Amino acid sequence: MNAKPTGHYVTKGDELRLQFDRLFHAPIEDVWYSLTNPTATGGWIGTWTGSPSTGGILFKMTAEDPDADWMSVSVLECEPPHRFRLHVGSGDDTRRLHCHVREAAGGLTTLVFQERVIDPSVVADIGPGWDYYLDRLTAFRAGQPMPEWNDYLALQRHYRELPVPRTAAR
């Protein structure tokens, strides 16, 4: 598989975000299941435990390391099957993630995934990772072989050179 960079900057209010878009030929409920069911997420990124209705879960990114540490996740917003907003991690290592899912005519569902960017200098590390995981999601849903992480390391240059919108320049 040839890894391609798909992330681009967007601004929302005064917030800078790195956005990734994916299109699936599937109903919205099916895509939502792949994003939110712990068994399904285990097939492409990792698993989780807890009760999203209380706003708190633990998440483990097992795609890279089956013995990875559990991370704290706060569910800030969840409107099935359309959107969720999460804080992942704690302290200085907290990441804010946004996920929007929309269904169009003909059974096409669009996933818009965003991560808030506080420091654009770290996007060279963030971007290839999300391309990798979202390509894993696509492969998992299609029953195809999983992409190789090493193929994504070359994407760092693209993200390092990605122009930051003027309105979001810090």
Buried (B, 14 or more C-beta within 10 A) or exposed (E): EEBEBBBBBBBEEEBBBBBBBBEBEBBBEBBBBBBBEBEBBBBBBBBBEBEBEEBEBEBBBBBEEEEEEBBBBBBEEBEBBEBBBBBBBEEEEBBBBBBBBBBEEEEBBBBBBBBBBBEBEEBBEBBBBBBBBBBBBBBBBEEEEBBEBEBBEEBBEBBEEBEBEEEBEE
